[in-house]
Amino acid sequence: MAGMRIVLGSDERTALTDAVAADLAARGHEVELVGPPAGADLDWVAVGRAVGEGVARGTADSGVLFCWTGTGASIAANKVPGVRAALCTDAATAAGARRWNDANVLVMGLRLTSVEVAREMLDAWFATGPDPSEAATVAGLEPGP
């Protein structure tokens, strides 16, 4: 899928965040940076929320999010209604998150994710769409009234 709007956020700017931002741009996506990658001093809660809000508002088609383990940022993003952030460690998990959970924010840990594995996850993320037979299950993930 080329030409998507992707919001990328992290509480640290690292070689990994720079490589993923460059990879997304090379794929033809418009990339909006949040937090230290954009030169702003934001913690993982604020970055997770900002990425989630961009996806939920529709100003981004998808999000890519980082923090040291990926856990805190994914929790923060998932507090935003309409966000389904998935902490992934490999391509199979990223594909499954898209297929079975219609995940709209890919979360990676800065501590253990290599640039190569991140690219494999991005390949899987963009190559995989939601399974229509899971739509009712995914709808059950949304908070009630």
Secondary structure by P-SEA (a helix, b strand, c coil): ccbbbbbbbbccccaaaaaaaaaaaaaccccccccccccccccaaaaaaaaaaaaaaccccbbbbbcccaaaaaaaaaccccccccccccaaaaaaaaacccccbbbbbcccccaaaaaaaaaaaaaccccccaaaaaaaacccc
